[in-house]
Amino acid sequence: MSSLHRQEIQSSRTPDLLSFEDVSFGYTSEPLFYDVSFGLQPGSFHYLTGASGSGKSTLIRLMYLGTFGYKGVIKLFGQNVQSMPRDMLPGLRQKIGVVFQDFHLIDHLTAVENVSLPLRIQGHSPQVCYERAAEILDWVGLGNALHSKPRTLSGGQQQRVVIGRAVVSNPELILADEPTGNVDDATAIRLMELFESLNEIGTTVVFATHNRDLLREFPHPEFVIKNQELFLRTKRAARLKRPPLADEITSQPYDEDAEDDAWEAYG
Amino acid sequence: MTHPLPPNSLEHPADLPFEGDAHSQTLVRIVALMVFLVSSFLCFSFLSSDLITQWEQGAASGFTVELAPSEGATGGAQVRDMSAQWKALEILGKVKGVTKTEVISKSALSGITGLFGEVSTRNIQEAQPVFIDVQVSDMSEIDLRVLDQVFQRHVPGATIHPEREFHENMKQLLSIATVVTFLLTSLVLGIAFALAVFSAHSGLVIHKKIIEILHLVGAQDVYIANQFQQHALRLGLRGGLYGAALSLGTLVFFYIQLPGSTAATQALFSFQSLGPIVGAPLVITALMVLAARLTVMRELSRQP
């Protein structure tokens, strides 16, 4: 078993919101990653990086219960998801907001209808859904595009609608799979600020990206998938304006030279 | 910033855009056709059963004796005919089990033949056969073959029409037709079920991306199945309405075609006819809703 999670468990702290224990997964006989272990503390912010095809999106999918068939244990909100009956999974998913690079919006619904989708599913009245979704769209700066269909919005606007949908039901965990991949730099900064503000109010964020500029601009601990293993880069944590959390100062297989090389390469 | 509620904000939008599916309109037409077929089959079945019951009661209680008219229209021929009629009535009066004999009047006879369009071409005064309607308490007590021999001996030219035999044949025929119509009805209902299953499968494939999003934001399978159910309900009711209208139009067509107010025209608008027209759309819609729910729940339960 990789040491990261074990070490964290030993320290006294609040239970992990999400934890992987020796999780291996692959679509073929060759695993994408092997014996991955980590835990996310409530209120933390982590980047997830790695080369294309390294398994970032798959790891995110495993986190939001979008795929099964893995080995090991995944615990979400303290519950082992593999042993849970199927009809209990939606309840867990309602506590997670997911943001994708390619938006995943419903084309025939307006922005406000897309954002209110999680609320409709939870059985809120049309009025509550509308008011809350409109409020969220205001927050993401789309108060004037409530009734626009996704196809009429720009990439950055669509991504903000997706963020609105992800946060409308006050999730405890936000999983973002390269949300800035299809937008320009200025929009990426604007989106990142939204995630920062969500994190500031206590939402746990996992943000998959390969945008090194963002990592420099908004420093947070970084999970790296490399050679089928998950590493935690902690140097960035030192640049945090707040003290790092316990899980942010531990590391597992960690190549300091490579880390330094990376820092040098990106200035 | 405050946002006024739009006028339609009291209703949730449909998450799955079934109305845009190319096959939805076709399905409505197919459902309409199925409703028309099922209601027609059931109408026929119920009316046939009713007819059989009526015939059962009528055929069980009698037979008809036909007396052929004598040649020529002279007074002598008429006397011979009258004599034959009295003789026939006398013979029938002696038969054990006969409760009533009645000579069918010429006007009643012309009414019956009129149904077949003969009244305008046939002179009512022309020599016609005489028909005697015979009512009996129990047909099993009467041997029609012996009675026929007696008639041939005393009233030559008399013929016995054993209605029961004809009715039995008709009854068998209608019974077979009824079974066939029930089989066809079952077949159509089975097709309706299969069609709804097929439609649900197609919907799951067409809207796979949206279903994935719904799952992603925490939708239970039953939430998605409800949307499929509602779609099946709308399709069933729309198709059912068209099919029922078509069936009703057919009834009106037959009503206009049939002359006057007869038992047949009254039967067209009885419960036996209108019941299936109302019931068939409801049954087919219920089947479609059930099929959609079962299919979607089963398919989604196989997904992660």
Boltz contact constraints between the chains, C-beta under 6 A:
constraints:
  - contact:
      token1: [A, 67]
      token2: [B, 304]
      max_distance: 6.0
  - contact:
      token1: [A, 68]
      token2: [B, 304]
      max_distance: 6.0
  - contact:
      token1: [A, 90]
      token2: [B, 218]
      max_distance: 6.0
  - contact:
      token1: [A, 90]
      token2: [B, 220]
      max_distance: 6.0
  - contact:
      token1: [A, 93]
      token2: [B, 218]
      max_distance: 6.0
  - contact:
      token1: [A, 94]
      token2: [B, 218]
      max_distance: 6.0
  - contact:
      token1: [A, 98]
      token2: [B, 216]
      max_distance: 6.0
  - contact:
      token1: [A, 104]
      token2: [B, 213]
      max_distance: 6.0
  - contact:
      token1: [A, 106]
      token2: [B, 210]
      max_distance: 6.0
  - contact:
      token1: [A, 108]
      token2: [B, 17]
      max_distance: 6.0
  - contact:
      token1: [A, 109]
      token2: [B, 13]
      max_distance: 6.0
  - contact:
      token1: [A, 113]
      token2: [B, 13]
      max_distance: 6.0
  - contact:
      token1: [A, 117]
      token2: [B, 217]
      max_distance: 6.0
  - contact:
      token1: [A, 118]
      token2: [B, 217]
      max_distance: 6.0
  - contact:
      token1: [A, 120]
      token2: [B, 12]
      max_distance: 6.0
  - contact:
      token1: [A, 121]
      token2: [B, 217]
      max_distance: 6.0
  - contact:
      token1: [A, 121]
      token2: [B, 218]
      max_distance: 6.0
  - contact:
      token1: [A, 121]
      token2: [B, 219]
      max_distance: 6.0
  - contact:
      token1: [A, 121]
      token2: [B, 223]
      max_distance: 6.0
  - contact:
      token1: [A, 126]
      token2: [B, 9]
      max_distance: 6.0
  - contact:
      token1: [A, 126]
      token2: [B, 10]
      max_distance: 6.0
  - contact:
      token1: [A, 126]
      token2: [B, 12]
      max_distance: 6.0
  - contact:
      token1: [A, 130]
      token2: [B, 5]
      max_distance: 6.0
  - contact:
      token1: [A, 130]
      token2: [B, 9]
      max_distance: 6.0
  - contact:
      token1: [A, 134]
      token2: [B, 3]
      max_distance: 6.0
  - contact:
      token1: [A, 138]
      token2: [B, 1]
      max_distance: 6.0
  - contact:
      token1: [A, 143]
      token2: [B, 1]
      max_distance: 6.0
